[in-house]
């Protein structure tokens, strides 16, 4: 194998890692708000990702029927966010708000919600995986050279994750809503004393995090098919990203998603996917044993 072929394979494998990084980052952004900012262990976060993916699938059928398949996808991203935001808002009102500061109860309750949502998906869409009809501009590959080509869908997901990260950073650190979220997270009693409606902050934060999971699901449809349990396949990795990067650390989430995504993709090139995941998980656990607060927890919170 020549040096140019090795270089080309390295570039394409690295971009495959970037695609996994993008999905993990979009998922982890929502979970970083729900878990990092609020301390809620939402085991149904993956199912909100699946809900966003199924929303895109349904809209693609409508777009095909009415002839706007080339332009529907940006609208589908917005609709996926709105649908999962509304469902997340309702879940917080009905269930989550009664379980704050009860992490074990929250974990068990949201795990039950995830099983219920999976069964609803099976009843509505069947057990088989489905894929939406994608517009032509999301199909095919970009040819960087004679030996290097990268999928257009991967470039789109990468750009979307960058845009979402920037918007979340602006909302958390440059908006009045973000100020109330951070104030509530740091000291709920004092925040309430100065007039912040902490219950409303919790509700909107949870719904916003679920909406981001819906966007992750919409992005996921461009690189994979969706089934009732698709979201659950990513929930462990997503929690690892948030914990490994440091709870409540946006930059830590970004760095952690990149490290885990690239590491797992590189290992899959040399061994089976199962072994690659095992080695990735063991490596993260070992690092967390040495640094339990995560990579950037203290630095960012200060």
Secondary structure as GFF3:
##gff-version 3
##sequence-region A 1 302
A	DSSP	alpha_helix	3	31	.	.	.	ID=ss1
A	DSSP	pi_helix	32	37	.	.	.	ID=ss2
A	DSSP	alpha_helix	45	66	.	.	.	ID=ss3
A	DSSP	alpha_helix	72	94	.	.	.	ID=ss4
A	DSSP	three_ten_helix	96	98	.	.	.	ID=ss5
A	DSSP	alpha_helix	103	125	.	.	.	ID=ss6
A	DSSP	three_ten_helix	136	138	.	.	.	ID=ss7
A	DSSP	beta_strand	141	143	.	.	.	ID=ss8
A	DSSP	beta_strand	149	151	.	.	.	ID=ss9
A	DSSP	alpha_helix	152	173	.	.	.	ID=ss10
A	DSSP	alpha_helix	176	186	.	.	.	ID=ss11
A	DSSP	alpha_helix	188	193	.	.	.	ID=ss12
A	DSSP	alpha_helix	198	220	.	.	.	ID=ss13
A	DSSP	alpha_helix	232	245	.	.	.	ID=ss14
A	DSSP	alpha_helix	250	270	.	.	.	ID=ss15
A	DSSP	alpha_helix	273	290	.	.	.	ID=ss16
A	DSSP	alpha_helix	297	301	.	.	.	ID=ss17
###
